[in-house]
Amino acid sequence: MRPRARRRPRRPPPRPDAVARRSPERGGSSESRASREPPLDPEEQARALCLRLLTGTPRTRRQLADAMRKREIPDEVAEQVLERFQDVGLIDDRAFANSWVESRHRGRGLARRALAQELRHRGVDAELVNEAVGLLDHDQEAQTARELVRRRLPGTRGLDRDKRIRRLAGMLARKGYSEGLALRVVREALAAEGVEEELEEEPWE
């Protein structure tokens, strides 16, 4: 009978600190490489953040300042970066406000009051706000209101007259039109609709 071979004792697993000491310095995980890279200084962080935000869409100076404040970039550093960006034309609140009024009035049918509120919310200076909304004259605003009512008018048929007036005037009010203009435009549209219906019902001679 052959003698049983003696089992060699199993070595204990290496300790984590020993593995870390034996691991090579080069290579490694992306986290370890990132931890060895020196962090950006506040000014570099501010410039990178502003450039990233301005790449997607135009921003006001106040919007960029708020974004840097959330990242805890010092105010004096943020102010220096904002001044530099404004000097080279990357920040232009006047151009932003003018473009905003044109696009939002054409695309959403917003009136001057609503447009001014949106611009103030984005931190545009009051003088620039007044200048931008002043580009939209009364006749253009009234014409846009008529077009909005004309598109919505068919959807209110079947309702009584007072309810139609309230619904259509309320739609214009939410877009920033004054109560007087809204009621006048709605009543004109209803009157024109009544005339058209009467003409359609007249028999041909």
C-alpha positions as CSV (number, residue, x, y, z in Angstrom):
1,M,0.0,0.0,0.0
2,R,1.4,3.3,-1.1
3,P,1.8,6.0,1.5
4,R,-0.6,9.0,1.1
5,A,1.2,12.2,-0.2
6,R,1.3,14.9,2.3
7,R,-0.6,18.1,1.3
8,R,1.4,21.3,1.2
9,P,-0.1,23.9,3.5
10,R,-2.0,26.6,1.7
11,R,-0.6,30.1,1.9
12,P,-2.8,32.8,3.3
13,P,-4.1,35.4,0.8
14,P,-1.9,38.5,0.5
15,R,-2.9,41.5,2.6
16,P,-4.3,44.4,0.6
17,D,-1.6,46.8,1.7
18,A,1.0,44.4,0.4
19,V,-0.8,44.2,-3.0
20,A,-0.9,47.9,-3.2
21,R,2.9,48.2,-2.5
22,R,3.6,45.6,-5.2
23,S,1.3,47.2,-7.9
24,P,3.2,49.1,-10.6
25,E,3.0,52.9,-10.6
26,R,2.3,53.2,-14.3
27,G,-1.2,52.3,-15.7
28,G,-3.9,51.7,-13.1
29,S,-7.5,52.8,-13.0
30,S,-8.8,56.0,-14.4
31,E,-9.7,57.1,-10.9
32,S,-6.2,56.7,-9.7
33,R,-4.8,58.6,-12.7
34,A,-7.4,61.4,-12.2
35,S,-6.5,61.6,-8.5
36,R,-2.8,62.2,-9.5
37,E,-3.7,65.0,-12.0
38,P,-3.5,68.5,-10.4
39,P,-7.0,70.1,-10.1
40,L,-7.9,73.1,-12.2
41,D,-7.5,76.5,-10.5
42,P,-10.7,78.5,-10.0
43,E,-10.1,80.8,-13.0
44,E,-9.6,77.8,-15.3
45,Q,-12.8,76.2,-13.8
46,A,-14.7,79.4,-14.4
47,R,-13.5,79.7,-18.1
48,A,-14.3,76.1,-18.8
49,L,-17.8,76.3,-17.3
50,C,-18.7,79.5,-19.2
51,L,-17.4,78.1,-22.5
52,R,-19.4,74.9,-22.0
53,L,-22.6,76.8,-21.2
54,L,-22.2,79.2,-24.0
55,T,-21.6,76.4,-26.5
56,G,-25.2,75.2,-26.2
57,T,-27.2,78.4,-26.2
58,P,-26.6,82.1,-25.6
59,R,-26.6,83.1,-21.9
60,T,-26.9,86.3,-20.0
61,R,-24.1,87.6,-17.7
62,R,-26.3,86.9,-14.7
63,Q,-27.0,83.3,-15.7
64,L,-23.3,82.6,-16.0
65,A,-22.6,84.3,-12.7
66,D,-25.3,82.2,-11.0
67,A,-23.8,79.0,-12.5
68,M,-20.3,79.8,-11.2
69,R,-21.7,80.7,-7.8
70,K,-23.3,77.2,-7.6
71,R,-19.8,75.7,-8.3
72,E,-18.5,77.8,-5.4
73,I,-16.1,79.8,-7.7
74,P,-14.9,82.9,-5.8
75,D,-16.9,86.1,-6.8
76,E,-13.7,88.0,-7.7
77,V,-12.6,85.3,-10.0
78,A,-16.0,85.0,-11.6
79,E,-16.1,88.8,-12.1
80,Q,-12.8,88.8,-13.9
81,V,-13.8,86.0,-16.3
82,L,-17.2,87.7,-17.0
83,E,-15.5,91.0,-17.8
84,R,-13.0,89.2,-20.2
85,F,-15.8,87.3,-21.9
86,Q,-17.8,90.5,-22.3
87,D,-14.9,92.4,-23.7
88,V,-14.4,89.8,-26.5
89,G,-18.1,89.6,-27.3
90,L,-18.9,86.2,-25.9
91,I,-21.4,87.8,-23.5
92,D,-23.8,90.4,-25.0
93,D,-27.0,91.0,-23.0
94,R,-28.3,93.5,-25.5
95,A,-28.0,91.1,-28.4
96,F,-29.4,88.3,-26.2
97,A,-32.5,90.4,-25.3
98,N,-33.2,91.5,-28.9
99,S,-32.9,88.0,-30.2
100,W,-35.1,86.7,-27.4
101,V,-37.9,89.1,-28.1
102,E,-37.8,88.3,-31.8
103,S,-37.8,84.5,-31.5
104,R,-40.3,84.2,-28.6
105,H,-42.8,86.6,-30.2
106,R,-42.6,84.9,-33.6
107,G,-42.5,81.3,-32.2
108,R,-44.8,81.5,-29.1
109,G,-46.7,84.7,-29.8
110,L,-45.7,86.3,-26.5
111,A,-46.6,89.9,-25.9
112,R,-44.2,92.6,-24.6
113,R,-45.3,92.2,-21.0
114,A,-44.5,88.5,-20.9
115,L,-41.2,89.0,-22.8
116,A,-40.1,91.6,-20.4
117,Q,-40.8,89.3,-17.5
118,E,-38.8,86.5,-19.0
119,L,-35.8,88.8,-19.7
120,R,-35.9,90.2,-16.1
121,H,-36.0,86.6,-14.8
122,R,-32.8,85.9,-16.7
123,G,-31.0,88.9,-15.2
124,V,-31.1,91.4,-18.1
125,D,-30.8,95.0,-17.1
126,A,-34.1,97.0,-17.0
127,E,-32.8,99.5,-19.6
128,L,-31.9,96.7,-22.1
129,V,-35.3,95.0,-21.4
130,N,-37.2,98.2,-22.3
131,E,-35.0,98.7,-25.4
132,A,-35.6,95.1,-26.6
133,V,-39.4,95.0,-26.1
134,G,-39.6,98.4,-27.7
135,L,-38.7,96.8,-30.9
136,L,-42.1,95.2,-30.9
137,D,-44.6,97.9,-31.9
138,H,-48.4,98.0,-31.0
139,D,-49.5,97.1,-34.5
140,Q,-47.4,94.0,-34.7
141,E,-48.5,92.9,-31.2
142,A,-52.2,93.3,-32.1
143,Q,-51.7,91.4,-35.4
144,T,-50.1,88.5,-33.6
145,A,-53.0,88.5,-31.1
146,R,-55.5,88.3,-34.0
147,E,-53.6,85.4,-35.5
148,L,-53.6,83.5,-32.2
149,V,-57.4,84.0,-31.8
150,R,-58.0,83.0,-35.4
151,R,-56.2,79.7,-34.8
152,R,-58.0,79.0,-31.6
153,L,-61.5,80.2,-32.6
154,P,-62.7,76.9,-34.3
155,G,-62.0,74.9,-31.1
156,T,-64.4,77.0,-29.1
157,R,-67.4,76.6,-31.4
158,G,-70.4,75.0,-29.5
159,L,-69.7,77.0,-26.4
160,D,-71.8,80.0,-25.5
161,R,-70.5,83.5,-26.4
162,D,-69.4,84.6,-22.9
163,K,-67.5,81.3,-22.3
164,R,-65.8,81.7,-25.7
165,I,-64.8,85.3,-24.8
166,R,-63.4,84.2,-21.5
167,R,-61.4,81.3,-22.9
168,L,-59.9,83.2,-25.8
169,A,-59.2,86.3,-23.8
170,G,-57.6,84.2,-21.0
171,M,-55.3,82.6,-23.6
172,L,-54.1,86.0,-24.7
173,A,-53.7,87.2,-21.1
174,R,-51.4,84.2,-20.3
175,K,-49.2,85.3,-23.2
176,G,-48.9,88.8,-21.8
177,Y,-51.5,90.7,-23.7
178,S,-53.4,93.5,-21.9
179,E,-57.1,92.9,-21.0
180,G,-58.3,95.7,-23.3
181,L,-56.5,94.4,-26.3
182,A,-57.5,90.8,-25.7
183,L,-61.2,91.6,-25.3
184,R,-61.2,93.8,-28.4
185,V,-59.5,91.3,-30.6
186,V,-61.7,88.4,-29.4
187,R,-64.9,90.4,-30.0
188,E,-63.8,91.4,-33.4
189,A,-63.1,87.8,-34.3
190,L,-66.5,86.6,-33.0
191,A,-68.2,89.4,-34.9
192,A,-66.4,88.5,-38.1
193,E,-67.3,84.9,-37.6
194,G,-71.0,85.8,-37.2
195,V,-70.9,87.8,-40.5
196,E,-69.3,84.9,-42.3
197,E,-71.9,82.5,-41.0
198,E,-74.7,84.8,-42.2
199,L,-73.2,85.1,-45.6
200,E,-72.9,81.3,-45.9
201,E,-76.6,80.8,-44.9
202,E,-77.9,83.3,-47.5
203,P,-79.6,81.5,-50.4
204,W,-78.3,82.2,-53.9
205,E,-80.7,84.1,-56.1
